[in-house]
Amino acid sequence: MADTGTAELVVGSDRVDFYLTYTDENNLPINIAGALEVKVQGQSDDLPATDLDISGAIYDQANGVAKFTAFGNAITTGVLGALPSATFTLRGKLKDSAGKTTFTPEFKVKWAHQPL
């Protein structure tokens, strides 16, 4: 059975933007106005030498949304190499205007070579 909780991207897909909503413990969006840093960070058991640390931009501050442009470019065909795919466990990182750091729950993204 397929893992329906994992998004899939083609390596090097530069037309795919990723939007991440930062929420509080009640799953309500938090205002990220003045945030010093919005990032997506993570690792893969498939590519243990590859760490992701992707900077984004505030997209909708009142609703806690950050945008990560050309998200598919985070993994290239050169990085993936001969592997058919690699699944990364990621989480969002927010450093607010007071310098406090908050992380989102983990989520998974699978990068794969372009299908035929």
C-alpha positions as CSV (number, residue, x, y, z in Angstrom):
1,M,0.0,0.0,0.0
2,A,1.3,3.5,-0.9
3,D,2.1,5.9,1.8
4,T,-0.5,8.6,1.3
5,G,1.2,10.9,3.8
6,T,4.2,11.5,1.7
7,A,4.3,14.2,-1.1
8,E,6.3,13.3,-4.2
9,L,8.4,15.7,-6.4
10,V,10.4,15.2,-9.5
11,V,14.1,16.1,-8.8
12,G,15.0,19.5,-10.1
13,S,11.4,20.6,-10.6
14,D,11.8,24.4,-10.4
15,R,8.1,25.2,-11.0
16,V,6.9,23.7,-7.8
17,D,6.6,26.1,-4.9
18,F,6.0,24.8,-1.4
19,Y,3.8,26.7,1.2
20,L,4.2,25.9,4.9
21,T,1.8,27.1,7.6
22,Y,3.2,27.6,11.1
23,T,0.7,26.8,13.7
24,D,0.3,26.8,17.5
25,E,-0.4,23.8,19.8
26,N,-4.1,24.1,18.8
27,N,-3.2,23.9,15.1
28,L,-4.2,27.6,14.6
29,P,-2.0,29.7,12.4
30,I,0.5,32.0,14.2
31,N,1.3,35.5,13.0
32,I,4.9,35.4,11.7
33,A,5.3,39.1,11.1
34,G,8.9,40.1,11.7
35,A,10.2,36.6,11.7
36,L,14.0,36.5,11.4
37,E,14.1,33.1,9.7
38,V,11.7,30.6,8.0
39,K,13.3,27.4,6.9
40,V,12.6,23.8,6.0
41,Q,15.2,21.4,7.3
42,G,15.6,17.6,7.2
43,Q,17.4,14.4,6.3
44,S,17.0,11.2,4.5
45,D,18.0,7.6,5.3
46,D,18.3,7.1,1.6
47,L,20.9,9.9,1.2
48,P,22.5,10.2,4.7
49,A,25.2,12.6,3.5
50,T,22.6,15.1,2.3
51,D,21.1,17.5,4.8
52,L,18.4,20.0,3.6
53,D,18.4,23.5,5.0
54,I,16.1,25.6,2.7
55,S,15.4,29.3,3.4
56,G,12.0,30.6,2.5
57,A,10.2,33.9,2.6
58,I,7.1,35.1,4.5
59,Y,4.2,34.8,2.1
60,D,1.1,35.6,4.4
61,Q,2.4,36.8,7.8
62,A,-1.0,37.0,9.5
63,N,-1.9,33.4,8.6
64,G,1.6,32.1,9.3
65,V,2.4,31.1,5.7
66,A,6.0,30.9,4.4
67,K,6.8,30.2,0.7
68,F,9.7,28.1,-0.5
69,T,10.3,28.8,-4.2
70,A,11.3,26.1,-6.7
71,F,11.2,23.5,-3.9
72,G,11.8,20.6,-6.2
73,N,15.3,22.0,-6.9
74,A,16.4,21.1,-3.4
75,I,17.4,17.7,-4.7
76,T,19.0,17.4,-8.2
77,T,19.5,14.4,-10.4
78,G,23.2,14.6,-9.5
79,V,22.4,14.3,-5.8
80,L,19.9,11.5,-6.3
81,G,22.3,9.6,-8.6
82,A,21.4,6.0,-9.4
83,L,18.8,5.8,-6.6
84,P,15.2,5.7,-8.0
85,S,14.0,8.0,-5.2
86,A,14.8,9.4,-1.7
87,T,12.4,10.2,1.0
88,F,13.2,13.1,3.4
89,T,11.8,13.7,6.8
90,L,11.4,17.4,7.1
91,R,10.2,20.1,9.5
92,G,9.7,23.8,9.3
93,K,11.8,26.1,11.5
94,L,10.7,29.5,12.5
95,K,12.9,32.0,14.3
96,D,10.5,34.8,15.5
97,S,11.3,38.5,16.0
98,A,12.3,37.8,19.6
99,G,14.8,35.2,18.5
100,K,12.8,32.2,19.8
101,T,12.8,29.1,17.6
102,T,9.7,27.0,16.9
103,F,9.6,23.8,14.8
104,T,6.6,22.3,13.0
105,P,5.7,18.7,13.2
106,E,7.7,16.4,10.9
107,F,6.4,15.6,7.4
108,K,7.8,13.6,4.5
109,V,8.7,14.5,0.9
110,K,9.9,12.0,-1.7
111,W,12.1,13.2,-4.6
112,A,12.2,10.8,-7.6
113,H,13.6,10.8,-11.1
114,Q,11.3,12.1,-13.8
115,P,9.1,9.2,-15.0
116,L,9.2,8.1,-18.6
